[in-house]
Amino acid sequence: GENVEQHPSTLSVQEGDSAVIKCTYSDSASNYFPWYKQELGKRPQLIIDIRSNVGEKKDQRIAVTLNKTAKHFSLHITETQPEDSAVYFCAASNSNTGKLIFGQGTTLQVKP
Amino acid sequence: DAGVIQSPRHEVTEMGQEVTLRCKPISGHNSLFWYRQTMMRGLELLIYFNNNVPIDDSGMPEDRFSAKMPNASFSTLKIQPSEPRDSAVYFCASSPGYSGGAPPDTQYFGPGTRLTVL
């Protein structure tokens, strides 16, 4: 069945360093890949998304890359700040089902 | 824009009781999703509706769970009878609309209902 694997499960970086989170998906029909940030006790909030017709998208300090051949996509955060500390979820969806399949989440800690 | 509204925000109940969670999607959104989040299982899709019609309920854990969407602005998720293992945060999300063959739309999450079953 549909599956999204996310790595690493935890990530600790020093303030100012970069952080990279990687996801792989199983359904080759997937064509939409959002990333959500969830702070403790809060709802998941969309931070960036990419559709299958592009390979890279950037928004200030965050960027997402997509490799459809290898069926993987990644989130890159540059110049990390303590407020970036949260759980990040990747997800994949396709136009046949319309439903999101989430990865297991990555707990990012940015140390001041 | 009020965003997705869920009630109650917290619910504590005893095993065997009926629990009803409520969701109001963003006005104009045609798709609604119910998720459950636990530490062990992460974010799980329970059921989703398109234009008030249930499309996929394969994530509903068992017959104790049921969901309805009587109109475009209201949905409920009911658990009867509740069990301690149902304790979780339940999120509702909505998106502008999904039409088969069209690109999926961004989902916006509500604040969630934290359910504790004693």
HADDOCK unambig.tbl for C-alpha pairs under 7 A between the chains (distance, minus, plus):
assign (segid A and resid 32 and name CA) (segid B and resid 104 and name CA) 6.73 0.50 0.50
assign (segid A and resid 42 and name CA) (segid B and resid 111 and name CA) 6.55 0.50 0.50
assign (segid A and resid 43 and name CA) (segid B and resid 109 and name CA) 6.34 0.50 0.50
assign (segid A and resid 43 and name CA) (segid B and resid 110 and name CA) 6.56 0.50 0.50
assign (segid A and resid 43 and name CA) (segid B and resid 111 and name CA) 5.18 0.50 0.50
assign (segid A and resid 43 and name CA) (segid B and resid 112 and name CA) 6.65 0.50 0.50
assign (segid A and resid 44 and name CA) (segid B and resid 109 and name CA) 6.42 0.50 0.50
assign (segid A and resid 93 and name CA) (segid B and resid 104 and name CA) 6.95 0.50 0.50
assign (segid A and resid 94 and name CA) (segid B and resid 104 and name CA) 6.62 0.50 0.50
assign (segid A and resid 95 and name CA) (segid B and resid 100 and name CA) 6.12 0.50 0.50
assign (segid A and resid 95 and name CA) (segid B and resid 101 and name CA) 5.20 0.50 0.50
assign (segid A and resid 95 and name CA) (segid B and resid 102 and name CA) 5.77 0.50 0.50
assign (segid A and resid 95 and name CA) (segid B and resid 103 and name CA) 5.30 0.50 0.50
assign (segid A and resid 95 and name CA) (segid B and resid 104 and name CA) 5.59 0.50 0.50
assign (segid A and resid 96 and name CA) (segid B and resid 100 and name CA) 5.95 0.50 0.50
assign (segid A and resid 96 and name CA) (segid B and resid 101 and name CA) 6.16 0.50 0.50
assign (segid A and resid 98 and name CA) (segid B and resid 98 and name CA) 6.33 0.50 0.50
assign (segid A and resid 98 and name CA) (segid B and resid 104 and name CA) 5.37 0.50 0.50
assign (segid A and resid 102 and name CA) (segid B and resid 43 and name CA) 6.58 0.50 0.50
assign (segid A and resid 104 and name CA) (segid B and resid 42 and name CA) 5.83 0.50 0.50
